[in-house]
Amino acid sequence: MGKSRYNGRTDQWRKPGRVRQLAGVPKRLVFVALAAMAAYGTQFVVQHSDPVPELNVSNWIGSKPAPIAGIASVIDGDTIEIHGQRIRFNGIDAPESRQYCNDAKGSEYPCGRRAANALDTFLAASKPVRCSFVTWDRYGRFVGDCRRADGSGVASWMVEHGQALDWPRYSHGAYAEQQAKTEAAKVGLWVGTFQAPWEWRAAHADGAAPSGQPLGIIGSRQVAQSYSCEPRRTCSQISTCDEAQWYVGNCSWGRKLDRDADGVACETLC
């Protein structure tokens, strides 16, 4: 075969029997040709491959969950579980399970457990609970607006009875008016002094005690004793608030210790 050679006068490459001209072709024609080839290639791939799912936000995060209804198990004062799904009440914050507050006399009491017991009593009066979806929180919990079977709003009740606070960061003040009335009436948490739950969590985020509080003060309140539902007991036979609250939450007869159904057993102890 003959070798290719360059003709400097005509700016052409020459091969035997074939001429390939580079100069003098408008660039726009080259671009049009390339675009046409690309379009044809794309069409071929689409026609000979599986359908590609539509890329939109709903495919990434899923559709809005349907409301959840059922018998609720109380996790703490602002969280329940229904059918295995954790549900966080929207717009309120209740004391944490390990949190202690001060009553009117300055004595500490387990306000976190008291809030949880109050919620449990409230929900038990009208079953089931129905929760409408609002959003997902950073822990993957379903955040919702929940109501009892009789239509009573759970979050509203908790704030009205001083067992939880309006959480402005998420509620945008939805329960601020109710909270102001509760505070003025000195109900629930407002009887004494307390740390806002979100502040308490921040102070205990690394397991350390808050500033100015001796280390171990929370730990000293932990119950090491094992209790039994037999034999039955009365408040006069019970020595601590922790024991009384355990009976309320674990024994079939325990509610008898909470005569006014406010979620607090043996109030002379708690």
Beta strands, then each sheet from edge to edge (+ up, - down):
strand 1: 5-7
strand 2: 12-15
strand 3: 18-21
strand 4: 68-70
strand 5: 73-76
strand 6: 79-82
strand 7: 85-89
strand 8: 92-93
strand 9: 101-102
strand 10: 108-109
strand 11: 129-136
strand 12: 142-147
strand 13: 165-166
sheet 1: 1+ 2- 3+
sheet 2: 4+ 11- 12+ 7+ 6- 5+
sheet 3: 8+ 13-
sheet 4: 9+ 10-
end
